[in-house]
Amino acid sequence: MEIILPFEKNNRIMKKNILLALLLSGLSFSSFAQASNEKVVELFQIMKSDKMMSGMMDNMMAIMGQQGGSLKNKADNKAFTEYMNYVTQEGKVMMKKIMNEDMVTLYSKYFTNEEIQYYIDFYATPAGKKMLEMTPAIQKEFMTSFMANDMPAFQSKLKTKLEELHNQYPASNPATAKK
């Protein structure tokens, strides 16, 4: 006959409870991750992320189109238009994958369900809705201003620095190295 001391009996019960708790917590963590993905998808739907990404692509294409407007002949212009249509379609396919897969995974990794729910609640408010409504216009205005006002100076600085480096390290510049 085996004698079980009271503390040993409690120890066995405690071990069983710990094991049960670990098993249950494992189940809750796996359902948490799934719920988090679902919450992120819900957030993206409320944010109308697909529409926002499409708008961003359209804005970017419009800016690129303005840059291509300086083409000299009709053949170049036709090729450029066809290329821009291709870039637009491929960009939208890529953006859809990014939003539906990559971004969902990243948001699930860095935000809790509680935080995602906070954003969902915010975007349901009048201020949140206005932010969603105004963001594409703000981005378009910013990009237009940036490309017109800031980008030329930035490109000039980069060109100057590149020229300095080519002069400093002539062997790294094939055109300079051949002279």
Order of alpha helices (4+ residues) and beta strands (2+ residues): alpha-alpha-alpha-alpha-alpha-alpha-alpha-alpha
